[in-house]
Amino acid sequence: MIRRPAPSLTDAKLLVVKIGSALIVDPAAAAPRSAWLDGMAADIAQLRARGVGVIVVSSGAIALARRQLGLMQPRLRLEEKQAAASVGQIRLAQAWSEALSAHGLVAAQLLLTMDDTEDRRRYLNARATLRTLLELGAIPVINENDSVATGEIRFGDNDRLAGRVAEMVEADQLVLLSDIDGLYTADPKRDPAARHLPIIDALTPEIEAMGGAPPPGFSSGGMRTKLVAARIATQAGCAMAVALGHIEHPLAALQDGARCTWFLPQPGGRSARKRWIAGSLAPLGRLHVDAGAASAIKRGSSLLPAGVVTIDGDFERGDAVEILAPDASSLARGLAGYSAQDARLIARHRTDEIEALLGWRGRDEIVHRDDLVLLTPDPAKAVPEAI
């Protein structure tokens, strides 16, 4: 197998950078890390001087407001998070505006919820706003709109939000700045034999198993959510890096060859509509299919009612659904051609029986191939390079 080379930040044309709360906020002072932010702003200014478009996905609003509001317990109720986000977002936006303006850059704030990326119309509106800001030379700074998002419609972490943003704007590179310099075969803090993986060709079940559990404390992500972001980004043709963020000028260091893990973009471009389907984070239903249907989907065919074994969830026609293989692994994402109620009536039946079962003649497919995106990676690309 010919291994593809690792990308380089010097080749970026449109870059999305995700920054976590632990990098932005000094917990002892409950204030922004001004010196670190200045170095990050200098890195962004250098990229902009080369003509690179930069979008920042920044956590930190809740962490900035915890002490101010007396919310120092490890776990907050949803309404407490919403209140903290309302207060902290003002401080976070001010910190970014001051840091970027010191380098001649204009910061723009966008607050997004999962609904903004799952609803096609709002998705397109958000994309148009981001593209216009980039054309005007501004630096969009995005955070989840925690002050209004409920538990059921939250991203829950900015790793996944960053992946969705990278897919939305068709970025060619996404960088997740972290407290670790990439993916390891095991937790290096617990296993001295853990090996660093500099290049991941494809996200296999073995790779995803390395994500482990989320960390304790104020963070909500961990490596597990970074792998979710990698799936979204790489399927949209975007390379993604997990790199160390605590150092000064982390983007400059990455550009100079600092150790990281690069997740390579998957070959074969997708239409913008299919990228949106593949990146859906909140499918409203699950369709369990048999082996024959799974094989047909892998060959590029539509999903017919006869191949659907069981259906979970409550969805309407046009909603995003997840298609599960016989072993319950995620096989594909698609847009349902029928509501859940109608789909249950026609499941495991031939297409020529649909009219008799429903009382009206619908489409032949439960999910048409034009509305379906295969998620299963190519096993031939499953072996990561380890050092």
Summary of the structure (lengths in Angstrom):
residues: 387
radius of gyration: 21.8
end to end distance: 17.9
largest distance: 69.7
contacts: 1295
relative contact order: 0.12
helix: 41%
strand: 20%
